[in-house]
Amino acid sequence: MTLVQTETADRAVGRQALLWQLLAQALQSVTTAGATPTVLDCGGGSGTFAVPLASSGADVTVVDISADALATLMRRADEARVASLVHPVQGDVESLVESVGDGSFDLVLAHGILEEVDGIGAAFDAIARTVRHGGLVSVLVSNPIATVLGRALAGDPAAALAELRAIADENVLGAEKVAELCGAAGLVIESRHGIGVFTEFVPGAAVDAPGARDVLERLEIEAAARFPFVDIASRIHVLARRPAG
């Protein structure tokens, strides 16, 4: 399935081509021939992912606590002429099953939402329960290792040291924590990629040179799954599957 890019999504694709490529592949892998794939976007708010996915033919439910964000979502969906495929639900992640049901979605997105909840374990369990057997959960979290590096490179070693010491906190998200959450929820990790390995470090003026954006995009894609680059990217993306029943 090819993701259709709205104007907003087109700009996002320029910065995050790998992420959109991974989502397209994930959606294709869980789509049954002749059926409309169902997607749940947890905390998807204004529709950065939901609208392009709906434009590609997916039926997308977005759960978000913010009524304003959901209103923006539906305005964007209407402008893209996919309002019939986008379903806003106001609610929190912890009560997902009550809001949208248990084990009914082909693909579930948890992008940036785990950093916003109080109980990470309970929230992730709720998210995992909504994916069907054989379906995929797409997790995107900030990388604490990249935060440490960023502080140090910005000339603030004290802040870097504080961030480094904070990594030991069991509630700090990272690759190991996501793997732990997936295992506890009965999900099997199929891939892990670093999103934004070099983008944060390349000066904006350098990217403006002819062809530079394409080269940077290629660099990001080729480094994303290779050690040690995957471990220092600004964000970590994990695809995990619920085994077929």
C-alpha positions as CSV (number, residue, x, y, z in Angstrom):
1,M,0.0,0.0,0.0
2,T,1.4,3.4,-0.9
3,L,0.8,6.2,1.5
4,V,-0.9,9.2,-0.1
5,Q,0.8,12.5,1.0
6,T,-1.2,15.5,2.0
7,E,0.6,18.8,1.9
8,T,1.3,18.5,5.7
9,A,2.4,14.9,5.3
10,D,4.6,15.7,2.4
11,R,6.7,18.0,4.6
12,A,6.8,15.3,7.2
13,V,7.9,12.7,4.7
14,G,10.8,14.9,3.7
15,R,12.1,14.8,7.3
16,Q,11.0,11.3,8.1
17,A,11.0,9.2,4.9
18,L,12.1,6.1,6.7
19,L,9.3,6.2,9.2
20,W,6.7,6.5,6.5
21,Q,8.4,3.7,4.5
22,L,8.2,1.5,7.6
23,L,4.5,2.3,8.2
24,A,3.6,1.6,4.6
25,Q,5.3,-1.8,4.8
26,A,3.7,-2.5,8.1
27,L,0.2,-1.7,6.8
28,Q,0.8,-3.8,3.7
29,S,1.8,-6.8,5.8
30,V,-1.4,-6.7,7.9
31,T,-3.8,-6.0,5.1
32,T,-6.0,-8.9,3.9
33,A,-6.7,-8.9,0.2
34,G,-10.0,-7.2,-0.5
35,A,-10.3,-5.8,3.0
36,T,-9.9,-2.3,4.4
37,P,-7.1,-2.2,6.9
38,T,-8.1,-0.9,10.3
39,V,-5.7,1.4,12.2
40,L,-5.8,2.8,15.7
41,D,-3.7,5.9,16.4
42,C,-3.2,6.4,20.1
43,G,-2.8,10.0,21.0
44,G,-2.9,10.9,17.3
45,G,-4.5,14.2,17.9
46,S,-4.4,16.5,14.9
47,G,-3.9,13.7,12.3
48,T,-0.2,13.9,11.3
49,F,-0.4,10.1,10.7
50,A,-4.1,9.5,10.5
51,V,-4.9,11.6,7.5
52,P,-2.2,10.2,5.2
53,L,-3.1,6.7,6.3
54,A,-6.8,7.3,5.6
55,S,-5.9,8.9,2.2
56,S,-4.2,5.6,1.4
57,G,-7.5,3.7,2.1
58,A,-7.1,2.7,5.7
59,D,-9.9,3.1,8.2
60,V,-8.4,5.1,11.1
61,T,-9.6,5.6,14.6
62,V,-7.8,8.3,16.6
63,V,-8.0,8.4,20.4
64,D,-6.9,11.6,22.0
65,I,-7.7,13.4,25.3
66,S,-7.8,16.8,23.5
67,A,-11.1,17.9,21.9
68,D,-9.3,20.7,20.1
69,A,-6.8,18.3,18.6
70,L,-9.6,16.0,17.4
71,A,-11.4,19.0,15.9
72,T,-8.2,19.8,13.9
73,L,-8.0,16.2,12.9
74,M,-11.5,16.2,11.4
75,R,-10.9,19.5,9.6
76,R,-7.8,18.1,8.0
77,A,-9.6,14.8,7.2
78,D,-12.4,16.8,5.6
79,E,-9.9,18.9,3.5
80,A,-8.3,15.7,2.3
81,R,-11.8,14.2,1.6
82,V,-11.3,11.2,3.9
83,A,-13.6,12.2,6.8
84,S,-15.6,9.0,6.3
85,L,-12.5,7.0,7.0
86,V,-11.4,8.9,10.2
87,H,-13.1,8.3,13.5
88,P,-12.2,10.6,16.4
89,V,-12.6,9.3,20.0
90,Q,-12.0,11.5,23.0
91,G,-10.5,9.5,25.8
92,D,-7.2,8.5,27.5
93,V,-4.9,5.6,26.7
94,E,-5.6,3.8,29.9
95,S,-9.2,3.2,29.0
96,L,-8.6,2.3,25.3
97,V,-10.4,-1.1,25.5
98,E,-13.5,0.5,26.9
99,S,-13.4,3.2,24.1
100,V,-12.5,1.1,21.0
101,G,-12.7,-2.6,21.9
102,D,-10.4,-5.5,22.4
103,G,-8.1,-7.0,19.7
104,S,-9.8,-5.5,16.7
105,F,-7.2,-3.4,14.9
106,D,-4.7,-4.5,12.2
107,L,-2.1,-1.8,13.0
108,V,-1.9,0.2,16.2
109,L,0.3,3.4,16.5
110,A,1.8,4.5,19.8
111,H,3.9,7.4,18.6
112,G,5.1,9.8,21.3
113,I,2.2,8.8,23.6
114,L,4.2,6.7,26.2
115,E,6.2,9.8,27.2
116,E,2.9,11.5,28.2
117,V,1.3,8.9,30.5
118,D,1.8,8.3,34.2
119,G,1.8,4.6,34.3
120,I,3.8,3.4,31.3
121,G,3.2,-0.3,31.9
122,A,-0.6,-0.1,32.3
123,A,-0.8,2.3,29.2
124,F,1.2,-0.1,27.0
125,D,-0.8,-3.1,28.1
126,A,-4.0,-1.2,27.1
127,I,-2.5,-0.3,23.7
128,A,-1.3,-3.9,23.1
129,R,-4.7,-5.3,23.9
130,T,-6.3,-3.4,21.0
131,V,-4.3,-5.2,18.2
132,R,-5.6,-8.4,16.7
133,H,-3.7,-11.6,16.6
134,G,-1.3,-11.3,13.7
135,G,-1.5,-7.5,13.8
136,L,1.3,-5.0,14.5
137,V,2.0,-2.3,17.0
138,S,4.2,0.6,15.9
139,V,6.0,2.3,18.8
140,L,7.9,5.6,18.5
141,V,9.8,7.0,21.5
142,S,12.5,9.6,22.1
143,N,15.9,8.1,22.7
144,P,17.5,9.1,26.0
145,I,21.0,8.3,24.7
146,A,20.6,10.9,22.0
147,T,19.5,13.4,24.6
148,V,22.7,12.8,26.6
149,L,24.8,13.3,23.4
150,G,22.8,16.4,22.4
151,R,23.4,18.0,25.8
152,A,27.1,17.3,25.6
153,L,27.5,18.5,22.0
154,A,25.6,21.7,23.0
155,G,28.3,22.5,25.5
156,D,26.3,21.6,28.7
157,P,28.2,18.6,30.3
158,A,26.3,19.1,33.6
159,A,23.0,18.6,31.9
160,A,24.4,15.6,29.9
161,L,25.5,14.0,33.2
162,A,22.1,14.5,34.7
163,E,20.4,13.0,31.7
164,L,22.9,10.0,31.8
165,R,22.1,9.3,35.4
166,A,18.4,9.6,34.7
167,I,18.6,6.7,32.2
168,A,18.8,4.3,35.1
169,D,15.2,5.3,36.1
170,E,12.9,2.4,35.3
171,N,10.4,4.9,33.8
172,V,12.8,6.3,31.3
173,L,11.8,5.0,27.9
174,G,14.4,3.6,25.5
175,A,15.0,0.6,23.4
176,E,15.4,-1.7,26.4
177,K,12.3,-0.5,28.1
178,V,10.2,-0.8,24.9
179,A,11.5,-4.4,24.5
180,E,10.6,-5.1,28.1
181,L,7.1,-3.7,27.6
182,C,6.6,-5.7,24.4
183,G,7.7,-9.0,26.0
184,A,5.4,-8.4,29.0
185,A,2.4,-7.8,26.6
186,G,3.1,-10.9,24.5
187,L,4.3,-9.0,21.5
188,V,7.3,-10.1,19.4
189,I,9.6,-7.4,18.1
190,E,10.1,-7.7,14.3
191,S,12.3,-4.6,13.7
192,R,14.0,-1.7,15.5
193,H,15.2,1.4,13.7
194,G,16.7,4.7,14.6
195,I,14.8,7.7,13.3
196,G,16.9,10.8,12.9
197,V,20.4,9.7,13.3
198,F,22.1,12.6,11.6
199,T,19.4,15.2,10.9
200,E,19.8,16.9,14.3
201,F,23.5,17.5,13.7
202,V,23.5,18.7,10.0
203,P,23.4,22.5,9.8
204,G,20.4,23.8,8.0
205,A,22.4,25.7,5.4
206,A,24.1,22.4,4.4
207,V,20.8,20.8,3.6
208,D,19.8,23.7,1.3
209,A,22.5,22.7,-1.2
210,P,21.3,21.1,-4.4
211,G,20.6,17.4,-3.8
212,A,21.6,17.6,-0.2
213,R,18.2,16.7,1.2
214,D,18.0,13.5,-0.9
215,V,21.5,12.5,0.2
216,L,20.6,13.1,3.9
217,E,17.5,11.1,3.5
218,R,19.5,8.2,2.0
219,L,22.1,8.5,4.8
220,E,19.3,8.2,7.4
221,I,17.7,5.2,5.8
222,E,21.0,3.3,5.4
223,A,22.2,4.0,8.9
224,A,18.9,3.4,10.7
225,A,19.2,-0.3,11.4
226,R,23.0,-0.4,11.7
227,F,25.0,-0.5,14.9
228,P,26.0,1.9,16.5
229,F,23.8,4.4,14.6
230,V,20.5,2.9,15.6
231,D,21.4,3.5,19.3
232,I,22.2,7.2,18.9
233,A,19.2,8.3,16.8
234,S,16.9,11.0,18.2
235,R,14.0,8.6,18.2
236,I,13.6,4.8,18.3
237,H,11.0,3.0,16.2
238,V,9.9,-0.5,17.0
239,L,7.4,-2.8,15.1
240,A,6.1,-5.6,17.3
241,R,3.6,-8.3,16.3
242,R,1.0,-10.1,18.3
243,P,1.5,-13.8,17.3
244,A,-1.4,-15.3,15.3
245,G,-3.8,-17.2,17.5
